[in-house]
């Protein structure tokens, strides 16, 4: 099991000034690197204090110079808003600077304000996403390529620097619908998801669809991380628990302010966004506490992760430990407690499983030799 942290970079609801948000988040990532987390995931947003990091890859350059082991991930790059060649150059540069400590999460985007700000029609997001993803993959894997699509056209171009990782770092696609889980499993594409309030039964069905499609089409699931992202508070005491849940609820309410209204969403997605908005409006603190994340003592947090591992088969648990609007000192204590109690628990399980596998292999070899 791997463990990561997620960072949204909010500058509202008590999140601090822009300067504080960026500098303090960098300090938190350095701490995560030192105390044993495996990855950090940086979110991209534009034109609002919901999230002020417009370029996760540029910020990742600073992270690269201040860390030694942690993988730097994006969750996610909104690739329809970018020139894919420029993204490929920046991805490769970060990959070189880190010696391969990079994982690139990509997504289509959903906030009308962001698309309007860049003058890109929201209804073009799907085709732009598909073309940009193909261009990024070509640029990272081939030294010369041509491409002609509806939005992007390139003739015999090579981007530099070439990536440190052959073919470029892994690309994970933000995945939500059951159809997407099955489609991406069929072609062996990596995924990342943050299923807030999605019932466990539905998530199990989605992950099963993904694994089944991977196996059916000859992809080795053992070579893929299976990530899962959710808000986390790890600590003791009822007061801290309810403060964390209230901060999570405040965040979920803020989401309702940036998702598309029914008049802004594409026709096929209107019903989905209307349902999301209704559910957020009716959300209570108690519902957030029980279903909006993983909140509780170290043992309770461990038990939730074990349940997710056993039910869904996840291998990479990504915690939003820096819950927006939660007091920073409380979030740091939660991160440290997670590293002190939760990570070692699973490391010990992994080591025991490895010893058991090795012993079984030795016994099999001895039986053959005998």
HUDABEL-V640716 format. One record per backbone hydrogen bond with DSSP energy under -0.5 kcal/mol. NH is the residue of the N-H (numbers start at 0). CO is the residue of the C=O. If there is no record, write none. Layout:
nh=<NH/NH>
co=<CO/CO>
//
This chain:
nh=<1/3/4/5/6/10/11/14/20/21/22/23/24/25/26/27/28/29/30/31/32/33/34/35/36/37/38/39/40/41/42/43/44/50/51/53/58/59/60/60/61/61/62/63/64/65/65/66/66/70/71/72/72/73/74/76/78/78/79/80/81/83/86/87/88/89/90/91/92/93/94/95/96/97/98/98/99/101/102/103/104/104/105/106/111/113/114/115/116/117/118/119/120/123/124/127/128/129/130/131/132/133/134/135/136/137/138/139/140/141/144/146/148/153/155/156/167/169/171/172/173/174/180/181/182/183/184/185/186/187/188/189/191/195/196/197/202/203/204/205/206/207/208/209/210/211/212/213/214/215/216/217/218/220/222/223/226/226/227/228/229/231/232/234/234/240/241/242/243/244/245/246/247/248/249/250/251/252/253/254/255/256/257/258/259/263/264/268/269/269/272/273/274/275/276/277/278/279/280/281/282/282/287/288/289/290/291/293/294/295/300/301/302/303/304/305/306/307/308/309/310/311/312/312/313/314/315/316/317/317/318/318/319/320/321/322/325/330/331/332/333/334/335/336/337/338/339/340/341/341/342/344/345/346/347/348/349/350/351/352/353/354/355/356/357/358/359/360/361/362/363/364/365/366/367/368/369>
co=<314/316/38/318/40/48/48/11/16/17/18/19/20/21/22/23/24/25/26/27/28/29/30/31/31/2/2/70/4/72/6/75/52/47/8/51/54/55/56/57/57/58/58/59/60/61/62/62/63/37/100/39/70/102/41/104/76/106/106/77/78/81/82/83/84/85/86/87/88/89/90/91/92/93/94/95/94/99/71/169/73/102/171/76/109/110/110/111/112/113/115/114/118/120/121/123/124/125/126/127/128/129/130/131/132/133/134/135/136/137/156/153/151/146/153/144/164/101/103/189/105/191/176/177/178/179/180/181/182/184/183/170/172/193/290/194/198/199/200/201/202/203/204/205/206/207/208/209/210/211/212/214/213/218/219/220/190/224/315/192/317/319/293/232/295/236/237/238/239/240/241/242/243/244/245/246/247/248/249/250/251/253/254/254/109/260/260/265/265/266/268/269/270/271/272/273/274/275/276/277/278/279/283/284/285/286/287/230/292/232/296/297/298/299/300/301/302/303/304/305/306/307/307/308/307/225/225/1/227/315/3/316/229/318/5/320/322/326/327/328/329/330/331/332/333/334/335/336/336/337/337/340/341/342/343/344/345/346/347/348/349/350/351/352/353/354/355/356/357/358/359/360/361/362/363/364/365>
//
